[in-house]
Amino acid sequence: MGVNISIKNVPEEKVELLKKRARSNHRSLQGELMAIIDQATAAPKLTVEEFVAKVRASGLKTADDSVRMIREDRDR
C-alpha cells in the first residue's frame, strides 16, 4: 500500500507551473507528481563507457542474441 505525502506552503506560482506541466504531458497533477518522483528515484543513468562494458559483459554476439534476450525479458 502506498503512503500519502504532503508538501506544505508550496508557492502558488510553482503549483501553476506543475499544473501546466501536467497538462502538457496529458496527466493529472497527481500523475505528474508521481512521474517526477519516479524519475527522481530511478536507477542512475549509465555513461557510454558503462553501457559498452555491460553490453560486452552480456555476451551478445549477434542481433539474434539481443532479440532473444528482449523476448525473454518481456516474457518475465
CNS distance restraints for C-alpha pairs under 8 A (distance, minus, plus):
assign (resid  10 and name CA) (resid  14 and name CA) 6.82 0.50 0.50
assign (resid  10 and name CA) (resid  15 and name CA) 6.85 0.50 0.50
assign (resid  11 and name CA) (resid  15 and name CA) 6.53 0.50 0.50
assign (resid  12 and name CA) (resid  16 and name CA) 6.21 0.50 0.50
assign (resid  13 and name CA) (resid  17 and name CA) 6.28 0.50 0.50
assign (resid  14 and name CA) (resid  18 and name CA) 6.17 0.50 0.50
assign (resid  15 and name CA) (resid  19 and name CA) 6.17 0.50 0.50
assign (resid  16 and name CA) (resid  20 and name CA) 6.12 0.50 0.50
assign (resid  17 and name CA) (resid  21 and name CA) 6.11 0.50 0.50
assign (resid  18 and name CA) (resid  22 and name CA) 6.07 0.50 0.50
assign (resid  18 and name CA) (resid  29 and name CA) 6.98 0.50 0.50
assign (resid  18 and name CA) (resid  32 and name CA) 7.63 0.50 0.50
assign (resid  19 and name CA) (resid  23 and name CA) 6.20 0.50 0.50
assign (resid  19 and name CA) (resid  28 and name CA) 7.75 0.50 0.50
assign (resid  19 and name CA) (resid  29 and name CA) 5.71 0.50 0.50
assign (resid  20 and name CA) (resid  24 and name CA) 6.24 0.50 0.50
assign (resid  21 and name CA) (resid  25 and name CA) 6.27 0.50 0.50
assign (resid  21 and name CA) (resid  32 and name CA) 7.57 0.50 0.50
assign (resid  22 and name CA) (resid  26 and name CA) 6.08 0.50 0.50
assign (resid  22 and name CA) (resid  27 and name CA) 4.94 0.50 0.50
assign (resid  22 and name CA) (resid  28 and name CA) 5.79 0.50 0.50
assign (resid  22 and name CA) (resid  29 and name CA) 5.56 0.50 0.50
assign (resid  22 and name CA) (resid  31 and name CA) 7.50 0.50 0.50
assign (resid  22 and name CA) (resid  32 and name CA) 5.20 0.50 0.50
assign (resid  23 and name CA) (resid  27 and name CA) 5.82 0.50 0.50
assign (resid  23 and name CA) (resid  28 and name CA) 6.99 0.50 0.50
assign (resid  25 and name CA) (resid  32 and name CA) 7.75 0.50 0.50
assign (resid  27 and name CA) (resid  31 and name CA) 5.45 0.50 0.50
assign (resid  27 and name CA) (resid  32 and name CA) 5.88 0.50 0.50
assign (resid  28 and name CA) (resid  32 and name CA) 6.13 0.50 0.50
assign (resid  29 and name CA) (resid  33 and name CA) 6.17 0.50 0.50
assign (resid  30 and name CA) (resid  34 and name CA) 6.22 0.50 0.50
assign (resid  31 and name CA) (resid  35 and name CA) 6.17 0.50 0.50
assign (resid  32 and name CA) (resid  36 and name CA) 6.26 0.50 0.50
assign (resid  33 and name CA) (resid  37 and name CA) 6.23 0.50 0.50
assign (resid  34 and name CA) (resid  38 and name CA) 6.00 0.50 0.50
assign (resid  35 and name CA) (resid  39 and name CA) 6.11 0.50 0.50
assign (resid  36 and name CA) (resid  40 and name CA) 6.11 0.50 0.50
assign (resid  37 and name CA) (resid  41 and name CA) 6.12 0.50 0.50
assign (resid  38 and name CA) (resid  42 and name CA) 5.90 0.50 0.50
assign (resid  46 and name CA) (resid  50 and name CA) 5.64 0.50 0.50
assign (resid  46 and name CA) (resid  51 and name CA) 5.86 0.50 0.50
assign (resid  47 and name CA) (resid  51 and name CA) 6.15 0.50 0.50
assign (resid  48 and name CA) (resid  52 and name CA) 6.15 0.50 0.50
assign (resid  49 and name CA) (resid  53 and name CA) 6.19 0.50 0.50
assign (resid  50 and name CA) (resid  54 and name CA) 6.19 0.50 0.50
assign (resid  51 and name CA) (resid  55 and name CA) 6.21 0.50 0.50
assign (resid  52 and name CA) (resid  56 and name CA) 6.15 0.50 0.50
assign (resid  53 and name CA) (resid  57 and name CA) 6.05 0.50 0.50
assign (resid  54 and name CA) (resid  58 and name CA) 6.10 0.50 0.50
assign (resid  55 and name CA) (resid  59 and name CA) 7.06 0.50 0.50
assign (resid  55 and name CA) (resid  60 and name CA) 6.80 0.50 0.50
assign (resid  56 and name CA) (resid  60 and name CA) 6.83 0.50 0.50
assign (resid  60 and name CA) (resid  65 and name CA) 5.75 0.50 0.50
assign (resid  60 and name CA) (resid  66 and name CA) 6.50 0.50 0.50
assign (resid  61 and name CA) (resid  65 and name CA) 6.52 0.50 0.50
assign (resid  62 and name CA) (resid  66 and name CA) 6.94 0.50 0.50
assign (resid  63 and name CA) (resid  67 and name CA) 6.32 0.50 0.50
assign (resid  64 and name CA) (resid  68 and name CA) 6.13 0.50 0.50
assign (resid  65 and name CA) (resid  69 and name CA) 6.24 0.50 0.50
assign (resid  66 and name CA) (resid  70 and name CA) 6.14 0.50 0.50
assign (resid  67 and name CA) (resid  71 and name CA) 6.20 0.50 0.50
assign (resid  68 and name CA) (resid  72 and name CA) 6.18 0.50 0.50
assign (resid  69 and name CA) (resid  73 and name CA) 6.13 0.50 0.50
assign (resid  70 and name CA) (resid  74 and name CA) 6.17 0.50 0.50
assign (resid  71 and name CA) (resid  75 and name CA) 6.15 0.50 0.50
assign (resid  72 and name CA) (resid  76 and name CA) 6.57 0.50 0.50
